[in-house]
Amino acid sequence: MKNVNGYEIIQVFEEWAPKKLAMEGDPIGLHIGQLNRPVDTVLVTLDVNETVVDEAIERGATLIIAHHPPLFRPAKHIWTDTPQGRMIEKCIKHDLSVYAAHTNLDIANGGVNDLLAEKLGLTQLKIIERTSVESGEEFGLGRVGILSSKMTLDQFACYVKEKLEVPAVRMVGDKDRLIQKVGVLGGDGNKYIYAAKRAGADVLVTGDLYYHVAQDAEAVDLCVVDPGHNVEKVMIRGVAEKMTAQCENRQYNVTFLQSQINTEPFTFV
Ligand SMILES: [Zn+2]
């Protein structure tokens, strides 16, 4: 087994989800710390907050791979009596680095959207919105695919709850409408309802749906099921398993841990 540093691990990761796949202006990459030091344990998480940083320190990780960039907006100051400042301070004090892969991981083959489509049992997958073509291969946001059997919107909403492991969903559309072609776009898909409709989806599964966007979807006869933003947690297992396999092939001495911290801020009553 070969001991490796952060660069070598991120190089493996970026062969799968290269930075160039990301949407313009998305602050991906290394956020805190440095890659030029040895790493034998990596924690994979959807979000980075102080509790996740505590978990990383406790479980011996020195690198975090996160989906949501912790410094999404540029920091004007780092005040260590605020939650974000304390989080950054802890990372630096414990030589813990944080790397974010956001829209590049949404878009990558086998990334967040493919993982969600797989959980929903969709086949014959196509991209909802193409973002680039690299050496003849298409890349883009969202996936549309076919369910193995038709079901009503009502039944589909229950199916989504079960498959994506959420206690509740919101839905837009006639509950008796038959669903077979399903679009899925992890995170906030408000901008993609027309693209999903053009891709032929009967329903779009996406999070953070706005009131007026829900009305727009209704007006073009597109059903929507909103299971929330936190369903992107599928990336925790997906990234950890893929990176474990890739690093084993290279005989790298590194372990990928899956964060156990629930970062869903909502509860349903
Ligand atoms: Zn997200």
Residues whose N, C-alpha, C, O or C-beta is under 5 A from the ligand:
A	BS01	ZN	G187 E232
